[in-house]
Amino acid sequence: SGSWTILVYMTGENLNTYARDDINEMEKALGTLPGSVKIVVSWDQPKSSVGSAYATGGGTQPAWRTYGRSILKADASTTTIASTFDLSFGERNTGDPATLVDFVKWGVQQAPAQRYLLQMWGHGGGTDGSQFDSESGSDALTIGEMASALAAPGMPAIDLVSYDNCLMAMAEVGVAIAPKVAGVFVASEEVINGTGQDYTTAYSALRTTDPAAVTAAQIAAGMVASYPGSY
């Protein structure tokens, strides 16, 4: 198994252009990280009335408007997504905790590791939750549903939860997820820029010969330092 697997749960919606950009940043970052670090992505692209859709697999998968998963591969291009996505899952409601649980279990099976980082990505609404999915009646993953997902049978221990979403750095979120997260939580109290984290540097703490020795707190500190630096 690997050292760290980063599980990225993306709800594209009208932020989908930024989702495309961030996946490209993650692919670029993989070129600087040890091979024992994996990035696994769950990407829900939007319907045509909400936002743009993008091709994957270096163009071998034409722009698609459903739901897919991928173990990303390193790629220097920041304009074309090189990774191929598994599109066999059909449309999924990313506001449903069962979708999150299924993705995490799939990611752990595909890229087992000693430690796991869960990266949420999409719109956030504080006490209203996150991952608002317009194709499912604008269903959101509430704070309680996030807590129940983390505590679901068969879920791995999560060492760090990060929200690249607005308004999610709340005591209510921290208290809810604390029983199933090893004490480390990264998010913003404020509305954040659409570009969010710079993923070419967000996980820079793992650029070491022994990433298994890197703690969740060290990764979190690197993310906090990366964010203002990228602007």
Salt bridges, closest charged atoms under 4 A:
ASP21 OD1 - ARG20 NE 2.70
ASP102 OD2 - ARG69 NH2 2.75
ASP102 OD2 - ARG92 NH1 3.30
ASP159 OD1 - ARG115 NE 3.36
